[in-house]
C-alpha cells in the first residue's frame, strides 16, 4: 500500500490543538489548588460563594479531556491589617496644630576668631575684606526657628504641647489645618513632666479633643499619632502600645507609654489617640541612633498629664502634694532583713524636720507599701502618687513597721519651690519637686532640702541618757561584719568631721573585700541603728548582730548616717 502523505499544514494544526488542550487542563488545575484551601487562615475572610450573575463562564474542555463542567472558585482576599482609621483621623486632624517658634540669638554666640587667608594668596584681599565686614557686624541678632506639634483641648483656644517645644521662645505661632495662623501666649509650663499650656484668641470656636483614661489601655491596643514630623503637618501614623510604665530618666515622675507608632522630630507635643479618638498620651521622646523613628517612642500618659494641664490652666503653675520624707529602694537584701517576702515599697530613710509627717506618723525605717489606696510597688512609684495628690488632703498610708503592717493618716503639705531648695539640690539634672527626698541621686532626684538637723538623733534615747550605762569595754574597738567600730568621741568627731547632731557608733576601718566594703561602707560612717534598734556602743552592735544570726536572719539592716547627718539604710550579709 502506498504510504499516506499528510500535508504539513494539517500536522501543524493537530499539534496546536493538542497544546491548547494541555494548557487548559494545566490552568484549571492551578486555579483550584490556589483558591480552595482546606481551612481559612486567621485574619483571612472567606469569600462568598459565586453567583451565576457574577461567576465567569467556565471554559468547555474537549470531551476527550473533561467530560463534565466544573464551576471555578474565586480566590480569597486576605485582610492584611486593621480596619481603616480614615474616618477617625478625619474627625481629629483639625484639632491637631503645628507650633512654630522663633528665638533671637546673638550672632557672635559661639563664634571663634575669624580665619585669615595665607599671606601672598591671590584671594587675600577679598578674603580679609569679607571677614572684616563680618567682624564689624558682630553683636547683631538673628532668629532661630523650630517646629513642633500640639492639640486643642478647649474650643476657647487652650492648646497643650511639650515644654521643650516652646522653651526659650520669643514668639509662638500656631498653624491650623485650614491654613490659618494665630499668635499664642504661654499660660503655664511644668518642666518635671515636660508639659505646657498655650492660649490663642480665635474668632470662632476651635475643633477640640478630650483626654481619655490611659490607665485602661493595655499592651497591644491600637493607637494613632497625629503631628508635624519634619514639618509635614497633619501626618497620621498607627501602631500599638508596646509597653507601659517606662522610666527613661527624663524626670522624677516618669511613667511613659511606649508605642511603635512612628514618632519623629516635630511630633513632640502631639497627641496619641486611642481608637475612640481620645487623647491617652502626649508624644514626647524617641530612642533613635539616626534621629528618625525606629519604632520606640514615648508618650506622657493622660492619667498624669490631665491633672498637670488642669493646674496649669487654673493657676499657671503646678501645686503638688508633699510628704516630707527621704526614701530609698527596698533591695532584696533589705527585704530579707525586714522579713518581706519580696522587694517592694519605698524605704523611709529620714523625715524632714517641720514637714507634714514630722509628728511621728511616719518614721525612719518604715517601708511605705500603699499610699491613698495605690500600691507602691517600687521606690519611684511614691514620688508620682504623692505629687498627684491634692494639697491638704488626708490620706491613708500603709507602712511596714517592726515587722507588721500599720495604717497611718497623713495630711499632705504643698511642695514649694525655692531658691534655697534649688541651691541645695545635688541631683545631676537639677530636678526637684517630687515631694520626697532620696539620699541616692542615682536612684531618684533629690527634691527637697537635705535634712542636716536631728534626723540621726533617737528621740527617746539621747546620748546623755546613755552615759554611765555603757559597759567598761565599750570604748574598745570591735570588729563586726568587717567593720572596726568605736564610740563617738570628741576625737573621732574631729578626725572624721562628724556633726554634733549625729549619734551612734563610728566606723573607723573597713576590711577590704568584706561584705560591708561591697555595700559601700567607709570610715567615718556612723551606725545609728541595727534592725531598727538604736546603737550606743560597739558592744551593742556586736550583740545585736549575734542575736539576728540566732534568729536565722541572713542580713543585718543598718541605718547609716554620713558625717553631715544624711541617712541611708544598708543590708549587710552576715557570714
HELIX and SHEET records of a PDB file:
HELIX    1   1 UNK A    8  UNK A   35  1                                  28    
HELIX    2   2 UNK A   86  UNK A   90  1                                   5    
HELIX    3   3 UNK A   93  UNK A   95  5                                   3    
HELIX    4   4 UNK A  124  UNK A  136  1                                  13    
HELIX    5   5 UNK A  163  UNK A  166  1                                   4    
HELIX    6   6 UNK A  214  UNK A  216  5                                   3    
HELIX    7   7 UNK A  302  UNK A  315  1                                  14    
HELIX    8   8 UNK A  332  UNK A  338  1                                   7    
HELIX    9   9 UNK A  379  UNK A  388  1                                  10    
HELIX   10  10 UNK A  419  UNK A  424  1                                   6    
HELIX   11  11 UNK A  463  UNK A  466  1                                   4    
HELIX   12  12 UNK A  490  UNK A  496  1                                   7    
HELIX   13  13 UNK A  515  UNK A  518  1                                   4    
HELIX   14  14 UNK A  538  UNK A  550  1                                  13    
SHEET    1   A 2 UNK A  44  UNK A  45  0                                        
SHEET    2   A 2 UNK A  77  UNK A  78 -1                                        
SHEET    1   B 7 UNK A 181  UNK A 183  0                                        
SHEET    2   B 7 UNK A 171  UNK A 175 -1                                        
SHEET    3   B 7 UNK A  96  UNK A 106 -1                                        
SHEET    4   B 7 UNK A 141  UNK A 154 -1                                        
SHEET    5   B 7 UNK A 158  UNK A 162 -1                                        
SHEET    6   B 7 UNK A 195  UNK A 199 -1                                        
SHEET    7   B 7 UNK A 185  UNK A 190 -1                                        
SHEET    1   C 7 UNK A 222  UNK A 229  0                                        
SHEET    2   C 7 UNK A 232  UNK A 246 -1                                        
SHEET    3   C 7 UNK A 256  UNK A 259 -1                                        
SHEET    4   C 7 UNK A 297  UNK A 301 -1                                        
SHEET    5   C 7 UNK A 279  UNK A 286 -1                                        
SHEET    6   C 7 UNK A 271  UNK A 273 -1                                        
SHEET    7   C 7 UNK A 222  UNK A 229 -1                                        
SHEET    1   D 2 UNK A 321  UNK A 322  0                                        
SHEET    2   D 2 UNK A 413  UNK A 414 -1                                        
SHEET    1   E 5 UNK A 374  UNK A 375  0                                        
SHEET    2   E 5 UNK A 367  UNK A 371 -1                                        
SHEET    3   E 5 UNK A 346  UNK A 351 -1                                        
SHEET    4   E 5 UNK A 325  UNK A 329 -1                                        
SHEET    5   E 5 UNK A 436  UNK A 438  1                                        
SHEET    1   F 4 UNK A 374  UNK A 375  0                                        
SHEET    2   F 4 UNK A 367  UNK A 371 -1                                        
SHEET    3   F 4 UNK A 394  UNK A 401 -1                                        
SHEET    4   F 4 UNK A 404  UNK A 411 -1                                        
SHEET    1   G 5 UNK A 478  UNK A 480  0                                        
SHEET    2   G 5 UNK A 483  UNK A 487 -1                                        
SHEET    3   G 5 UNK A 505  UNK A 510 -1                                        
SHEET    4   G 5 UNK A 526  UNK A 530 -1                                        
SHEET    5   G 5 UNK A 533  UNK A 534 -1                                        
SHEET    1   H 6 UNK A 478  UNK A 480  0                                        
SHEET    2   H 6 UNK A 483  UNK A 487 -1                                        
SHEET    3   H 6 UNK A 505  UNK A 510 -1                                        
SHEET    4   H 6 UNK A 526  UNK A 530 -1                                        
SHEET    5   H 6 UNK A 555  UNK A 561 -1                                        
SHEET    6   H 6 UNK A 567  UNK A 573 -1                                        
END                                                                             
